[in-house]
Amino acid sequence: MSLIFLLGACGSDGASGDGGSEAGVRTIEVAVPPAAKPLSYTENGELTGYEVEILRKVDEKLQDYEFHIVGVGDSAAEVGLDTGKYDLIAQGLFLSEEREEKYLIPSESNGASLMKIYTNEENKDIETLEDLVGKNISPPNPSGGVFNFLTEYNEENPDNQIEFKTSDSGISYADRLKEVESGKYDALVLPSNLGQNEIIEQAGLKIHTTEPVKIFPTYFLIHKSEENEALNEEISKALAELKEDGTLSELSVKYYGEDVFQYE
C-alpha cells in the first residue's frame, strides 16, 4: 500500500491543527491512507474504513484531545510522523524493533493482519506454508511484507524451501486473484485485510481461502515526544475498553468480514 498522493482536508475530523477548538483540548494530527480499502478510504468525500472508525471511537473517549484526521500517502505520513507534523499514523502497521525504538506504540493492538493462502477452490490440498513447497506461487513484491514473510520461512526451513519469483509490476489484487482462479498460479499469499473478500464476492471468483498461516497484530504509531506519552497511555486505555465491550470485533466483522480478534 505505497500510496503516493495526498488528500489534504477531505474527510478530516475536528479542528484544523491550531492546538484545539476548546480551551484545554489538544488537537491531534492523524494521517491515514486515503485509498486503502477496507483499512481507510474515501467515500462520498469522507474518510471511512476500519481504522478510521476505530480512531473516531477512541476520540470519543478522550476528553482532553480532538483528532484531526487527514488522508495522506504512506510515505508522506511516515515522514510527517518522524518530523512531528503528524502525531499519529494508521496504516495497518506491524511492530518491528526499529518502530519500537523510534515511536510511541500503544500497549493494545488495533486489529490484526491475517496472512492467508488463496487458491482455486478445487485446489484444497494447500492449507499450510509447507503445502506451498513445489507449487507455483504468485510473485510477491520484493519490498513488501509477503516477500519478507516467505523469506523468513525459508531461512527457518532450509530443507523445505518455498520457491518463488518476485514482481513489482503493480498488478491489482483483483487480477492476482483471477490469475489464481485461472490456474496461472497455484497459490497467492496475502494479508486478508486488503479487501479480498469483497473482490471475490463481487467478481464471483471460485477461490478457496485457508485459515491464517500467520497472525500479525497491527498498531497505531505515535510521534515520540514527552508531550505524547500521556496521549499514548490514553489511547492504550481506550483501545482496551473498545476490545472489552466488543466494539473492535463489530468493526472487524463490518469491514473485514470476520472477527480478527478471535485469533488472539
N, C-alpha and C positions, 0 to 999 in steps of 0.2 A: 504494500500500500504506500508507495512512494509518490504521494501526490505533490504536484509542483505549482499549484495555483492557490490564490488567496481569495477568500470570500470575506471581505472586510467586516461589515457590520451586519450582514444578513443573518437573521435568526438570533441576534445577540440578546442576552438577558441582562436586566438590571441596569446599572449606571454606566457611564461612559469612561470609567477608569480615572475619575478625578479624585479618588480617595474615599468615595462613599456618598450616597444621596441623603443619608440621615446622619445626624450627629452620633459619633461613636461607632458607626457601621463602616467597616473597611471593604472596599471593592476589591475582589479577587479576579484577576485577569486569567481566563481559562481558554485554552486553544484546543480545538478538536478538528479532525479531518472533515471537510465539507461533503465528501462523496465516497464514504467508506461504509456503505450499507452492509449489514444492519447495525454496525457499531455507532456510526454517526453519519448523517446525510441530510441533504436539504430537500424539503418537501413543501411545496406551495410557499416558497420564500422563507421558510422557517427551519432551523436546525432541529432534528429529532434523532432517534435511534437509541439503542440500548444504553450506551454510556452517557449520552446527553440526558436521558430521562433519569438515570441514577444521579447525575450531578444536580439536577433540579430537586430531587428528593432529599439529597444531602443538604442543599442550600436551604431548604425549608426548615431544617433542624438547627441551622447555625444562626443564632441571634445576632452575633457581632460581625457577620460577614454577608456580603452580597456578591454572587457570582455574575460576572460579565462574560458570557460565552460567545466566542467567535470561531468561525470556520477558517482553518489555516492548514496549508500543506504540511506533511510530516516533517520534512527537513527544516522548514522555516520555523515550525513550532519548537523543535528541539534546540535550534539556535536561540530562539527567543527565551526558552526556559533557562538556558545557560547564562544569558545576559541579564535576566530578571525582567525582561519585557512581559513575559507571562509568568504567573505564579504557579500554574498547574497545567499539565497537558494530559490528554487521554487519547490513546491510540491502540487499545488492546495490548498493552505493553507487558513483556515478561521481565522478571528480575534477572539481573546479572551483577557480577562483582563490581563492574565499572559503574553501573547505575546506582548501586547501593552506596558507593563512595561519593558520587557526585551530587546526589539528590536526597531530599527527604521523601520517604516512602511510607504510606500508611501501614499500620500493623495488620490491617484487614485487606484482603484482595477484593476487587470489584466484580470478579467473574472468573471465567476460565476459558482458555483456548484448548479445545479438544482435538488432538491430532488423530485423524481418521483416514482409512483407506477406502477409496471409491473404485468399484469395478463394475463391469457389465453384470446385470442381475443374474445371468446364467452362470457366472463365474464365481460361485460362492465358496470355492476352495481356498480363497485368500481371506484370512481373518486376522493374521498377525504379521509383524515385520518379518519373521522367519519365513513366512509363506511367500515373500517377495523375492527370495533368492532364486535366480534363474528366470525371473519374469522381466517383461519389457515395461519399464516404468516411465511414465510421463515425465519429461525432463524438468527439474526444478530450476528456479533462478539461482545462479551461482552466488548471489549476495543475500539470499533470503533465508528465512528460518527453517524451511523444509530441507534445504541443502545442508545446513548445519546439523539438523536433527539426524538425517541419514548418514552424514559423515561421522557423527559421534557414535552412531550404532555400529558402523563398520570398524571404527577404532576399537570398540569394545568387543567385537566379534570377528577377529581376524580369520577364523576358519569357516565363517558363514556369511560371506560378503554379499551385499546387495549391489549389483552393478547398475549404474545409471549415468546418463549423459546430462549436461546442463544446457539451459537456453535462457537468454534474456530477451526473447523476441516480443514479449508483451502480449502473449495470447491470452484472451479473456478466460475467466473461469468457466463460462458457459461453453466456449469452444473446447476447452480442455476436457470437460465432462463429456461432450459429444464425441471426442476422439476415443475416450474410454468405452463409451457405449458401442461405437462402431467397430471396436476391436483393434484400432490402430495401436493402442497401448493396453496392456493387461491391467494396469492399476495407476491410480493418481493418489498421491499423499498430500493432504492439505489440512490446515486447521479448519474446524467446522463452523467458525464464526464469520465466514466470508459470504454468506448468502446462498450457499449451495442448495439448501432445502427448497428455497423459493425458486431457484433456477430449475431444479429437477422437476418440481411440480408444474411450473408454468410451461416448460418445454415438453413435458410428458416423457422425460428420459427414463429408460429402463436401467436404473443404476442401483447396485447393492452397496450399502454403507455399513462399514464394520463398527463395532464398539470402539471406544477410544483406545489407541495403542500407546498414547502418552497424554498426560494432562499437564498443561502449563497454566497456573494461576496468573491472572492479569491484574495490573495495578495502575493507579494514578501516580504520576511523578510530580513532585513539588519542588520549586526552586529552593535551594539550600540557603537559608538565612536564619538569623536568630529570631527575626520577626515572624517567620513562617513556622516555627516549632510549635507554637500554640495552635496554629491552623491545622497542622498535621495531626495533632492529638484530637482535635475536634472532628476532623474528617474520619479518623480511625473509629472514634466512638459512634459517629452517625452510621458508618457502614456496618458496624457490628449490630446496631439496632435494626437496620434495614434487612440484614440477614435473618436476625432472630424473628422478626414479625412476618417474614415471608415475602416482603416487597421485592427483593432482588430475584427470588425464584420466579415470581409472577412476571417480572420484566424479561427474564431469560426465556421463559416459555413464549412470551409475546413476540420477541424479536429473533430468537434462535430456533424456536420450535421445540425446545426441550429445556429442562431444568439442569443447568450445568453444575449446580451445587449438590446434586445427588451423588456426584463422584468425589466429594470432599471426604 
